[in-house]
C-alpha cells in the first residue's frame, strides 16, 4: 500500500510540475515528439529484421543440408570411381578369380601386383578403409585394410548383399553401416563401415567373374557430415535408403528416430516448423537422388530466436542511447528556451517587490529578445515616473518643513533675543556671545538648502546648540542626559530630523511640567540599523492618541504627511526618513516608566555627503 501511495505521490508531483512549469511542458513535448517515432521505428525494424534473419537463416540451413547431401553423394561417387579403377588390372583380377586349383606362378604374380595396387590405393585415399575381392562361390580371394595382423576370412555366399550384388550385373549397390563379419584377425575390433560392392565383368567374355567391395569406416563418413558448420544444439540424422540410421550427432531412442523420419516425410524437403520431444523445432530434410539417402536436420526455434534477439539487443541499445541523447537534447533545448523566460519571471518578481533597478539581458532579435527589451523599457519608464513622483514629494515635504521652521523661528527668535538681552543687561558678555554664535549657527544650518543627508555628528551638534539656547531661557527647568555610541557618529541622517523632535519634547512635554524635567537623548548601534531615542518625562500623550499617532506613522509616507496639520513636524520627519531610506525605517512613539519616548530607526551606513540633494530612488 505504501508503494502505491509513493507512486501516486510521484505522479501527482510530475503532473504539478508539468502544469506549473513551461520547461517541463517543452521537455515532455520534445521527448514525445522524438522518442515515440524512434520507438515505433525501432519496434518495426526489430520485427522486420527478425523475420529477415529467420528467413535467411532457414535458407542458409537448407543450403547446409544440401551441402551435406552433396558431400555424401561425392563421397559415394569417389568409392564408385575407385571400384571402377580396378579394371586397369582386369587381367590380374580375372586370373585370381578364375584360379580354382593350387596357386601357380601366374596367380602369385597377379596376386602380388593386385595387393601392391590396393596398398597404394589405401595410402593415396584416406577415405577408404579396406578392399575385398570375392569369387563367384563366395570365397574371399583377396582382402586388405589399414590394419596389420593375421587375417581369417570366411565365405560370404550366404550374405544377403552377395546375391544382390551379382543380380545387379555390374551395377553398384551401397551397403548401409554394417560389420565386416567375414573378417577376423588378432585384436580385431569390428568397426562399422559402409561399403560399395559391384560385380566384376570379364571384358573378354562379358561374364561376371567375381565381386569387388570397397569399405569406408563410419568415422570417416561422419567427418563428411560434420565438415560443415552446424550449431551446437542442432540435431542431424542421416538415414539410409531403407530407413536405417547411417549417422546421428545425438542419441535418440528408436521411437524418436522413427518420429524424425516420419516428420521428414511430411516436410517434403521444405523447412517446416513442428514439435519434437515437446519443443518447437524447424525441421529440414535433403535426399540424395542417386542413392536415396536422406539428411534430416532439426534446429530449436529458441536458438533461432536467440539469433534474432541479437538484433533486438542492438535495437534496444541504440534506442536506449537515442532516448538518453533525446533527454539531454530536450533538456538543453527546453532550458535554452525557458531560461530567458525564467530570468524575465524573476525580474517581474523583483519589480513586484519594488526593485526598480532590475533588468533582463537582451540576446538576439527573436520574440523573447523583443519582450526582454520591452520589459527593460517599461521598468525604465516606471523608474523614471517614480523618481519624478518621489523627488516631487520629497521636495514638497522639505518645503513644508522649511515652512514650518519659518513659522516657528519668529517665536523662538523672540524668546531667544529676550534671553540674550537679559544676559547682556546682567553684564555677562561672554555668555551673550556664545548664545549669539549658537543662534547664528542654527539659522545658517536651517538655511542650508540642497544638502539633505548629513552625518549624525552634524545633526547632533545643531541639537546641542538648540538645547543650549533653550536652557539659557528656561534655566534649570529640565536636565539633559546624553548617551551617544561613538560608532554611529559618521552614519547618515536626514537633515532637520532631531531638532523638531527635541523641540516638540520641550514645548509640549517639559514646558508645562511642574518641577524639574528630564530630557534623555540616546544613540545605539543595532545590527544593520542604528537607533536614536528622545525621551522626556513631561505631560505625555494619552494611550488613545499615542495609538492613533503610531498608526499614522506606519502608513505610506504620502498619507502620514497629509494628516493632522498640528503635528506636521513629527509626520514630516517620519515621511522624509521613509522616502530617503525605505519603509523599514522611521519613527515610533511609546510610553515607558513615565517617559514619552520617540524612537528613530536609521540605516547604519555611510553616505556620500557632498551635495547630496536626494537619497531617494
C-alpha positions as CSV (number, residue, x, y, z in Angstrom):
1,X,0.0,0.0,0.0
2,X,2.9,2.3,0.8
3,X,4.4,1.6,-2.6
4,X,1.2,2.7,-4.4
5,X,0.9,5.8,-2.2
6,X,4.5,6.7,-3.1
7,X,3.8,6.1,-6.8
8,X,0.6,8.2,-6.6
9,X,2.5,11.0,-4.9
10,X,5.3,10.9,-7.6
11,X,2.8,11.0,-10.4
12,X,1.0,13.9,-8.7
13,X,4.3,15.8,-8.4
14,X,5.1,15.2,-12.0
15,X,1.6,16.5,-13.1
16,X,2.0,19.5,-10.9
17,X,5.5,20.3,-12.4
18,X,4.1,19.9,-15.9
19,X,1.2,22.2,-15.2
20,X,3.2,24.9,-13.4
21,X,6.5,24.9,-15.3
22,X,6.7,25.6,-19.0
23,X,10.2,23.9,-19.1
24,X,8.6,20.6,-18.1
25,X,6.0,21.0,-20.8
26,X,8.5,21.7,-23.5
27,X,10.7,18.9,-22.2
28,X,7.8,16.5,-22.4
29,X,6.8,17.6,-25.9
30,X,10.4,17.2,-27.2
31,X,10.7,13.8,-25.6
32,X,7.4,12.6,-27.0
33,X,8.0,14.1,-30.5
34,X,11.4,12.5,-30.8
35,X,11.1,9.3,-28.7
36,X,7.8,7.9,-29.9
37,X,8.8,7.8,-33.6
38,X,12.2,6.4,-32.7
39,X,10.5,3.7,-30.5
40,X,7.9,2.9,-33.3
41,X,10.7,2.6,-35.9
42,X,12.8,0.6,-33.6
43,X,10.0,-1.9,-33.0
44,X,9.1,-2.2,-36.7
45,X,12.8,-2.6,-37.5
46,X,13.2,-5.3,-34.9
47,X,10.3,-7.4,-36.2
48,X,11.3,-6.9,-39.9
49,X,14.9,-7.7,-39.1
50,X,13.9,-10.8,-37.1
51,X,11.8,-12.1,-39.9
52,X,14.5,-11.4,-42.5
53,X,17.1,-13.1,-40.2
54,X,14.9,-16.1,-39.6
55,X,14.1,-16.5,-43.3
56,X,17.8,-16.1,-44.3
57,X,18.9,-18.4,-41.6
58,X,16.4,-21.1,-42.6
59,X,17.6,-20.7,-46.2
60,X,21.2,-21.0,-45.0
61,X,20.4,-24.2,-43.1
62,X,18.7,-25.5,-46.1
63,X,21.8,-24.9,-48.2
64,X,23.9,-26.5,-45.4
65,X,21.8,-29.6,-45.5
66,X,22.0,-29.6,-49.3
67,X,25.8,-29.4,-49.0
68,X,25.8,-32.4,-46.7
69,X,23.8,-34.4,-49.2
70,X,26.2,-33.2,-51.9
71,X,29.2,-34.3,-49.8
72,X,27.7,-37.7,-49.2
73,X,27.0,-38.1,-52.9
74,X,30.5,-37.0,-53.7
75,X,31.9,-39.5,-51.2
76,X,29.9,-42.4,-52.6
77,X,30.9,-41.4,-56.1
78,X,34.5,-41.5,-55.0
79,X,34.1,-45.0,-53.8
80,X,32.4,-45.8,-57.1
81,X,35.3,-44.4,-59.1
82,X,37.7,-46.4,-57.0
83,X,35.7,-49.6,-57.8
84,X,36.0,-48.8,-61.5
85,X,39.7,-48.1,-61.3
86,X,40.4,-51.8,-60.7
87,X,39.6,-52.5,-64.3
88,X,43.1,-51.2,-65.0
89,X,44.2,-54.6,-63.6
90,X,41.4,-56.7,-65.0
91,X,43.7,-59.4,-66.2
92,X,45.2,-59.9,-62.8
93,X,41.7,-59.9,-61.3
94,X,40.4,-62.5,-63.7
95,X,43.4,-64.6,-63.1
96,X,42.9,-64.6,-59.4
97,X,39.1,-65.1,-59.5
98,X,39.2,-67.9,-62.0
99,X,42.0,-69.9,-60.5
100,X,40.4,-72.8,-58.6
101,X,43.4,-75.2,-58.2
102,X,46.5,-74.6,-56.3
103,X,48.0,-71.2,-56.9
104,X,50.6,-71.2,-59.7
105,X,53.3,-68.7,-60.5
106,X,50.9,-66.6,-62.6
107,X,48.4,-66.5,-59.8
108,X,51.1,-65.4,-57.2
109,X,52.4,-62.8,-59.6
110,X,48.9,-61.4,-60.2
111,X,48.1,-61.6,-56.5
112,X,51.2,-59.6,-55.5
113,X,50.5,-57.0,-58.2
114,X,46.9,-56.5,-57.0
115,X,48.0,-56.4,-53.4
116,X,50.6,-53.7,-54.1
117,X,48.0,-51.8,-56.1
118,X,45.4,-51.9,-53.3
119,X,48.0,-50.9,-50.7
120,X,49.0,-47.8,-52.8
121,X,45.3,-47.1,-53.2
122,X,44.7,-47.1,-49.4
123,X,47.8,-44.9,-48.9
124,X,46.6,-42.5,-51.5
125,X,43.0,-42.3,-50.5
126,X,42.4,-41.7,-46.8
127,X,38.7,-42.2,-47.0
128,X,39.0,-45.9,-48.0
129,X,39.2,-48.4,-45.1
130,X,39.6,-51.7,-47.0
131,X,39.1,-53.6,-50.3
132,X,37.8,-57.2,-50.8
133,X,38.0,-59.3,-54.0
134,X,35.4,-62.2,-53.8
135,X,34.9,-65.1,-56.2
136,X,31.5,-66.3,-57.5
137,X,31.3,-69.1,-54.9
138,X,31.7,-66.5,-52.0
139,X,35.4,-67.1,-51.3
140,X,37.3,-64.0,-50.3
141,X,40.3,-64.2,-52.7
142,X,42.0,-61.0,-51.5
143,X,41.4,-58.7,-48.5
144,X,43.4,-55.7,-47.5
145,X,42.7,-52.9,-44.9
146,X,44.6,-50.3,-42.9
147,X,45.3,-52.6,-40.0
148,X,48.1,-55.2,-39.9
149,X,47.6,-58.7,-38.4
150,X,46.8,-62.3,-39.1
151,X,43.5,-62.5,-41.0
152,X,40.9,-65.2,-41.1
153,X,38.5,-64.9,-44.0
154,X,35.1,-66.6,-44.2
155,X,32.9,-67.4,-47.1
156,X,30.3,-64.8,-47.9
157,X,27.9,-66.6,-50.2
158,X,25.2,-66.6,-47.5
159,X,25.4,-62.8,-47.1
160,X,22.2,-61.0,-48.5
161,X,24.3,-58.5,-50.3
162,X,26.3,-61.2,-52.1
163,X,23.3,-62.4,-54.2
164,X,22.0,-58.8,-54.6
165,X,25.4,-57.6,-56.0
166,X,25.5,-60.4,-58.5
167,X,21.9,-59.8,-59.5
168,X,22.7,-56.1,-60.4
169,X,25.1,-57.5,-63.1
170,X,27.9,-54.9,-62.6
171,X,25.9,-52.0,-61.2
172,X,27.0,-50.9,-57.8
173,X,25.0,-51.3,-54.6
174,X,25.5,-49.3,-51.4
175,X,25.6,-51.1,-48.2
176,X,24.5,-49.2,-45.1
177,X,26.5,-49.3,-41.9
178,X,27.4,-52.9,-41.0
179,X,30.2,-55.0,-39.5
180,X,32.7,-57.0,-41.6
181,X,31.5,-60.4,-40.4
182,X,33.7,-62.4,-42.8
183,X,36.9,-60.8,-41.5
184,X,38.6,-62.0,-38.3
185,X,42.1,-61.2,-37.0
186,X,44.1,-60.8,-33.9
187,X,42.9,-57.9,-31.5
188,X,40.4,-57.0,-34.2
189,X,37.5,-54.7,-33.1
190,X,34.8,-54.8,-35.6
191,X,34.1,-51.2,-36.7
192,X,31.0,-50.2,-38.5
193,X,31.6,-49.5,-42.2
194,X,29.7,-48.5,-45.2
195,X,30.5,-50.4,-48.4
196,X,30.1,-50.2,-52.1
197,X,30.0,-53.6,-53.9
198,X,29.7,-54.4,-57.6
199,X,30.2,-57.4,-59.9
200,X,33.5,-57.6,-61.9
201,X,32.9,-58.3,-65.6
202,X,35.4,-60.2,-67.6
203,X,35.8,-57.8,-70.6
204,X,36.9,-60.7,-72.9
205,X,33.8,-62.9,-72.3
206,X,31.4,-60.3,-70.8
207,X,30.7,-62.7,-68.0
208,X,30.7,-62.0,-64.3
209,X,33.8,-63.4,-62.7
210,X,33.6,-62.0,-59.1
211,X,32.8,-59.1,-56.8
212,X,34.8,-56.1,-55.6
213,X,33.8,-54.5,-52.3
214,X,35.3,-51.1,-51.1
215,X,34.8,-50.2,-47.4
216,X,34.8,-46.9,-45.6
217,X,34.9,-46.5,-41.9
218,X,31.8,-44.9,-40.5
219,X,34.0,-42.3,-38.6
220,X,35.3,-41.1,-42.0
221,X,31.8,-40.8,-43.2
222,X,30.8,-38.8,-40.1
223,X,33.6,-36.5,-40.8
224,X,32.0,-35.6,-44.1
225,X,28.8,-34.7,-42.3
226,X,30.5,-32.7,-39.6
227,X,32.7,-30.9,-42.0
228,X,30.0,-28.2,-42.4
229,X,29.1,-25.5,-39.9
230,X,26.5,-26.8,-37.5
231,X,25.0,-25.1,-34.4
232,X,25.8,-26.8,-31.1
233,X,22.1,-27.6,-30.4
234,X,21.3,-28.6,-34.0
235,X,20.3,-32.2,-34.5
236,X,21.4,-34.1,-37.7
237,X,20.4,-37.6,-38.6
238,X,21.3,-39.4,-41.9
239,X,19.0,-42.2,-42.9
240,X,19.9,-44.9,-45.5
241,X,17.6,-45.9,-48.3
242,X,16.0,-48.5,-46.2
243,X,15.4,-46.0,-43.3
244,X,18.3,-47.3,-41.2
245,X,20.4,-44.9,-39.2
246,X,23.6,-44.1,-41.0
247,X,24.7,-41.2,-38.8
248,X,23.4,-39.1,-35.9
249,X,25.1,-36.4,-33.9
250,X,22.8,-37.0,-30.9
251,X,21.4,-40.1,-29.3
252,X,17.7,-40.8,-29.7
253,X,15.5,-43.8,-28.9
254,X,14.3,-46.0,-31.8
255,X,10.9,-44.4,-31.5
256,X,12.3,-40.9,-31.7
257,X,14.3,-41.9,-34.9
258,X,11.1,-43.2,-36.4
259,X,9.3,-40.0,-35.5
260,X,12.0,-37.9,-37.0
261,X,11.9,-39.9,-40.2
262,X,8.1,-39.6,-40.3
263,X,8.3,-35.8,-39.8
264,X,10.8,-35.6,-42.7
265,X,8.4,-37.4,-45.0
266,X,5.8,-34.7,-44.2
267,X,8.2,-31.7,-44.8
268,X,8.7,-32.6,-48.5
269,X,12.2,-31.2,-48.4
270,X,11.0,-27.8,-47.2
271,X,11.8,-26.1,-43.9
272,X,8.9,-26.8,-41.6
273,X,8.0,-25.6,-38.0
274,X,6.9,-28.6,-36.0
275,X,7.1,-30.0,-32.5
276,X,9.6,-32.7,-31.4
277,X,10.1,-34.0,-27.9
278,X,7.9,-31.2,-26.6
279,X,10.0,-28.4,-28.2
280,X,9.3,-26.3,-31.2
281,X,11.8,-27.0,-34.0
282,X,12.5,-26.1,-37.6
283,X,12.9,-29.3,-39.5
284,X,14.6,-29.6,-42.9
285,X,15.5,-32.6,-45.0
286,X,17.5,-33.3,-48.1
287,X,17.6,-36.5,-50.1
288,X,20.2,-38.0,-52.4
289,X,18.6,-38.6,-55.7
290,X,21.3,-41.1,-56.7
291,X,21.4,-43.3,-53.7
292,X,18.2,-42.5,-51.8
293,X,20.0,-41.4,-48.5
294,X,18.3,-38.7,-46.5
295,X,19.7,-36.0,-44.3
296,X,17.4,-34.5,-41.6
297,X,18.3,-31.5,-39.5
298,X,16.3,-30.1,-36.6
299,X,17.1,-26.6,-35.2
300,X,15.2,-25.4,-32.0
301,X,13.1,-22.3,-32.6
302,X,14.6,-20.9,-29.4
303,X,18.0,-21.0,-31.0
304,X,16.7,-19.1,-34.0
305,X,15.1,-16.6,-31.7
306,X,18.3,-16.1,-29.8
307,X,20.0,-15.1,-33.1
308,X,17.1,-12.8,-33.8
309,X,17.3,-11.4,-30.3
310,X,20.8,-10.1,-31.1
311,X,19.2,-7.6,-33.5
312,X,16.7,-6.9,-30.8
313,X,19.5,-6.1,-28.3
314,X,21.2,-3.9,-30.8
315,X,18.0,-2.1,-31.5
316,X,17.2,-1.8,-27.8
317,X,20.8,-0.5,-27.1
318,X,20.5,2.0,-29.9
319,X,17.0,3.0,-28.7
320,X,18.3,3.5,-25.2
321,X,21.2,5.6,-26.4
322,X,18.9,7.7,-28.6
323,X,16.5,8.1,-25.7
324,X,19.3,9.3,-23.4
325,X,20.5,11.7,-26.2
326,X,16.9,12.8,-26.7
327,X,16.6,13.5,-22.9
328,X,19.8,15.5,-23.0
329,X,18.9,17.4,-26.1
330,X,15.3,18.0,-24.8
331,X,16.6,19.3,-21.5
332,X,19.1,21.6,-23.2
333,X,16.5,22.8,-25.7
334,X,13.8,23.4,-23.0
335,X,16.4,25.1,-20.8
336,X,17.6,27.3,-23.8
337,X,14.0,28.4,-24.5
338,X,12.8,28.8,-20.9
339,X,16.0,30.4,-19.4
340,X,15.1,33.8,-20.8
341,X,11.5,33.4,-19.6
342,X,12.8,32.4,-16.1
343,X,15.1,35.4,-16.0
344,X,12.1,37.5,-17.1
345,X,9.8,36.0,-14.4
346,X,12.4,36.6,-11.7
347,X,12.8,40.2,-12.8
348,X,9.0,40.6,-12.6
349,X,9.1,39.3,-9.0
350,X,11.9,41.8,-8.1
351,X,9.9,44.5,-9.8
352,X,6.8,43.5,-7.8
353,X,8.9,43.8,-4.6
354,X,9.9,47.3,-5.5
355,X,13.3,46.7,-7.1
356,X,13.3,49.1,-10.0
357,X,17.0,48.5,-10.8
358,X,16.2,45.1,-12.2
359,X,16.8,44.4,-15.9
360,X,16.8,41.5,-18.4
361,X,19.8,40.8,-20.7
362,X,18.7,41.1,-24.3
363,X,20.3,38.5,-26.6
364,X,19.5,38.0,-30.3
365,X,16.5,39.5,-32.1
366,X,13.8,36.9,-31.6
367,X,10.4,37.3,-29.9
368,X,11.9,36.6,-26.4
369,X,14.6,39.3,-27.0
370,X,11.9,41.8,-28.0
371,X,9.9,41.0,-24.9
372,X,13.0,41.4,-22.8
373,X,13.8,44.8,-24.4
374,X,10.2,45.9,-23.9
375,X,10.4,44.9,-20.2
376,X,13.6,46.9,-19.7
377,X,12.0,49.9,-21.4
378,X,8.9,49.5,-19.2
379,X,11.0,49.3,-16.0
380,X,13.0,52.3,-17.0
381,X,9.8,54.3,-17.6
382,X,8.3,53.2,-14.3
383,X,11.5,54.0,-12.5
384,X,11.6,57.5,-14.1
385,X,8.0,58.2,-13.2
386,X,8.5,57.0,-9.6
387,X,11.7,59.1,-9.3
388,X,9.9,62.1,-10.5
389,X,7.0,61.5,-8.1
390,X,9.3,60.8,-5.1
391,X,11.5,63.7,-5.8
392,X,8.5,65.9,-6.2
393,X,7.1,64.6,-2.9
394,X,10.4,64.9,-1.2
395,X,10.8,68.5,-2.3
396,X,7.3,69.2,-1.2
397,X,8.0,67.6,2.3
398,X,11.2,69.6,2.5
399,X,9.4,72.8,1.6
400,X,6.7,72.0,4.3
401,X,9.4,71.5,6.9
402,X,11.2,74.7,5.9
403,X,7.8,76.5,6.0
404,X,7.3,75.0,9.5
405,X,10.7,76.2,10.5
406,X,10.0,79.7,9.3
407,X,6.7,79.6,11.3
408,X,8.5,78.6,14.5
409,X,11.6,80.7,14.1
410,X,10.0,84.1,14.9
411,X,8.6,82.9,18.2
412,X,11.8,81.1,19.0
413,X,13.8,84.1,17.8
414,X,11.8,86.5,20.0
415,X,12.3,84.4,23.1
416,X,15.9,83.8,22.4
417,X,16.6,87.5,21.8
418,X,14.9,88.4,25.1
419,X,17.1,85.8,26.8
420,X,20.2,87.3,25.2
421,X,19.1,90.8,26.2
422,X,18.7,89.7,29.8
423,X,22.1,88.1,29.8
424,X,23.6,91.3,28.3
425,X,21.9,93.5,30.9
426,X,23.4,91.3,33.5
427,X,26.8,92.2,32.1
428,X,27.7,88.5,31.1
429,X,29.0,89.4,27.7
430,X,30.8,86.1,27.2
431,X,27.6,84.1,27.7
432,X,25.8,86.6,25.4
433,X,28.4,86.0,22.7
434,X,28.0,82.2,22.9
435,X,24.3,82.5,22.7
436,X,24.5,84.7,19.6
437,X,27.0,82.3,18.0
438,X,24.7,79.3,18.6
439,X,21.7,81.2,17.3
440,X,23.7,82.2,14.2
441,X,24.9,78.6,13.6
442,X,21.3,77.3,13.9
443,X,19.9,79.7,11.3
444,X,22.8,79.0,8.9
445,X,22.0,75.3,9.3
446,X,18.3,75.9,8.7
447,X,19.0,78.0,5.6
448,X,21.4,75.3,4.1
449,X,19.1,74.1,1.4
450,X,20.0,71.3,-1.0
451,X,22.0,69.1,1.3
452,X,19.6,66.5,2.7
453,X,21.7,63.6,4.1
454,X,24.4,64.6,6.6
455,X,26.5,63.0,9.3
456,X,24.8,62.2,12.6
457,X,27.5,64.2,14.3
458,X,26.5,67.4,12.4
459,X,22.8,67.0,13.3
460,X,23.7,66.2,16.9
461,X,25.8,69.5,17.1
462,X,22.9,71.6,16.0
463,X,20.6,69.9,18.5
464,X,23.1,70.6,21.3
465,X,23.1,74.3,20.3
466,X,19.3,74.4,20.2
467,X,19.1,72.8,23.7
468,X,21.8,75.3,25.0
469,X,19.7,78.2,23.9
470,X,16.6,76.7,25.4
471,X,18.5,76.1,28.7
472,X,19.6,79.7,28.6
473,X,16.0,80.7,28.6
474,X,14.4,78.2,31.0
475,X,17.4,77.9,33.3
476,X,17.3,74.7,35.4
477,X,13.7,73.8,34.5
478,X,14.9,70.5,32.9
479,X,18.0,68.3,32.8
480,X,19.5,66.9,29.6
481,X,21.2,63.5,29.6
482,X,23.4,62.4,26.6
483,X,24.2,58.7,25.9
484,X,25.8,58.5,22.4
485,X,27.6,55.5,20.9
486,X,30.7,56.9,19.1
487,X,30.3,54.3,16.4
488,X,27.2,56.0,14.9
489,X,28.7,59.5,14.6
490,X,29.6,59.1,10.9
491,X,26.4,57.4,9.8
492,X,23.9,59.3,7.7
493,X,20.7,61.1,8.9
494,X,18.2,63.3,7.1
495,X,18.8,67.0,7.8
496,X,16.5,68.5,10.4
497,X,15.5,65.2,12.0
498,X,16.4,65.7,15.7
499,X,15.6,69.4,16.2
500,X,11.8,69.1,15.5
501,X,11.5,66.1,17.8
502,X,13.5,67.8,20.7
503,X,11.5,71.0,20.2
504,X,8.3,69.0,20.4
505,X,9.5,67.4,23.6
506,X,10.4,70.7,25.2
507,X,7.3,72.8,24.2
508,X,4.6,70.0,24.6
509,X,6.1,68.0,27.3
510,X,8.6,69.8,29.6
511,X,7.4,73.4,29.4
512,X,4.2,72.8,31.3
513,X,5.6,70.3,33.7
514,X,5.8,71.3,37.4
515,X,9.2,70.9,38.8
516,X,12.4,69.9,37.1
517,X,12.0,67.7,34.0
518,X,14.3,65.2,32.3
519,X,15.3,65.0,28.7
520,X,17.3,61.9,27.6
521,X,19.0,61.7,24.2
522,X,20.4,58.2,23.3
523,X,22.0,56.7,20.2
524,X,22.8,53.0,19.9
525,X,24.1,50.6,17.1
526,X,21.6,47.7,16.5
527,X,22.9,45.4,13.7
528,X,22.3,46.9,10.3
529,X,20.5,49.9,11.9
530,X,21.2,52.5,14.5
531,X,18.5,53.8,16.9
532,X,18.0,57.2,18.4
533,X,15.8,57.6,21.5
534,X,14.5,61.1,22.5
535,X,12.6,60.7,25.9
536,X,11.0,63.2,28.2
537,X,9.0,62.8,31.4
538,X,6.8,65.8,30.6
539,X,3.0,66.0,30.2
540,X,2.9,62.9,28.0
541,X,0.3,61.6,25.5
542,X,-2.8,59.6,26.1
543,X,-2.9,55.9,25.2
544,X,-5.6,56.5,22.5
545,X,-3.8,59.4,21.0
546,X,-0.5,57.5,21.1
547,X,-2.0,54.6,19.3
548,X,-3.5,56.9,16.6
549,X,-0.2,58.6,16.0
550,X,1.7,55.3,15.7
551,X,-0.9,54.1,13.2
552,X,-0.4,57.1,11.1
553,X,3.4,56.9,11.3
554,X,3.3,53.3,9.9
555,X,1.2,54.3,6.9
556,X,2.5,55.3,3.4
557,X,4.6,58.4,3.7
558,X,2.2,60.3,1.4
559,X,-0.7,59.5,3.7
560,X,1.0,60.2,7.0
561,X,2.3,63.6,5.9
562,X,-1.2,64.8,5.0
563,X,-3.0,64.3,8.3
564,X,-3.3,66.4,11.4
565,X,-1.6,69.7,10.4
566,X,-1.0,70.4,14.2
567,X,1.6,67.6,14.2
568,X,3.1,68.4,10.8
569,X,6.7,68.4,12.2
570,X,6.8,64.8,13.5
571,X,4.9,63.4,10.5
572,X,7.1,65.3,8.1
573,X,10.3,63.9,9.7
574,X,8.9,60.4,9.5
575,X,7.9,60.8,5.9
576,X,11.2,62.1,4.8
577,X,13.1,59.3,6.5
578,X,10.9,56.7,4.8
579,X,11.3,58.5,1.4
580,X,15.1,58.5,1.7
581,X,15.8,55.1,3.3
582,X,12.7,52.9,2.9
583,X,9.6,51.9,4.9
584,X,11.5,49.8,7.4
585,X,12.9,53.0,8.9
586,X,11.2,55.9,10.6
587,X,9.6,57.0,13.9
588,X,7.7,55.2,16.6
589,X,6.4,56.7,19.9
590,X,5.7,54.8,23.1
591,X,5.3,55.4,26.9
592,X,7.7,53.6,29.3
593,X,8.3,54.3,33.0
594,X,6.7,57.7,32.8
595,X,8.7,58.8,29.8
596,X,7.4,59.6,26.4
597,X,10.0,58.2,24.0
598,X,10.4,58.8,20.3
599,X,12.4,56.0,18.6
600,X,14.1,56.9,15.3
601,X,15.4,53.9,13.2
602,X,18.0,54.7,10.5
603,X,20.4,52.6,8.4
604,X,23.8,52.0,9.9
605,X,25.8,53.1,6.8
606,X,27.9,56.0,5.4
607,X,26.8,58.1,2.5
608,X,28.4,60.5,0.0
609,X,27.8,63.7,2.0
610,X,29.0,66.1,-0.7
611,X,26.0,68.0,-2.2
612,X,23.6,65.0,-1.9
613,X,20.3,66.6,-2.9
614,X,18.3,63.4,-2.6
615,X,19.0,59.9,-1.5
616,X,15.7,58.5,-2.7
617,X,15.5,56.2,-5.8
